[in-house]
Amino acid sequence: MRKVNRRHGGAKVKVRSTTRDTLALLGILALGNRQIAEGRTVPAAEALRRIRAKLARRPA
């Protein structure tokens, strides 16, 4: 990931190590794969129905 820092009128680019971000994403991917293998998934339509039902129950 690159960040642009501007100091004293000039732009300086910092390149941040993405190792931590990469490992975090790989962990999320592994978790998803494990949930699929265990059958702990629901179709997208069902997931959206559940979300919409929860939102409808929220106080205004």
N, C-alpha and C positions, 0 to 999 in steps of 0.2 A: 504494500500500500504506500502511496506517496502522499506526502503532505507538503503544502506550500506554505512557508512562513515568510512573511514580509516584515523586514526590519529595516529601518532607516531608508525606506523608499525602494530597496531592492528585493527581489524575490529569491528565496533560497529553498531548495527542494531537499526534504529529508526522506530517505527510504527507510521504512520501518521493517523490522524483521517480521515475517509472516508465519514463522514456525508455529507459534502458539495458536494462531488463527487456523492454520492448516490442521493441527492436531485436534482442535475443537470440532472442526467440521467432520473430520474422520470419525471422531467419537459419536457424533450425531448420526452419521451414516451407519455405523456399526449398530447403534441402538435401533435404528429403523429396520435394518436387516434382521436383527434378532426378533423384533416384534412381529415381522412378517412370518418368519420361520415358526414362531409360536402360535400363529393364528390370531394375534391380538390386534386385528385391524378391522375397520368398518368401511363400507363403501363411502365415497365422497358425498353422495346425496344424503346418506344417513348422518354423517358428521355435520353437514350444513343444517339439516333439520334440527339436530340437537342444539347447535349454536343459536339458531334462530329462536328456538323455544326458550332457551336461557335468557336471551335478550328480551323477549316478550315479557318474562316474569320480573325483570328488573324494575325497581321503582323509578318513576319519571323524574 
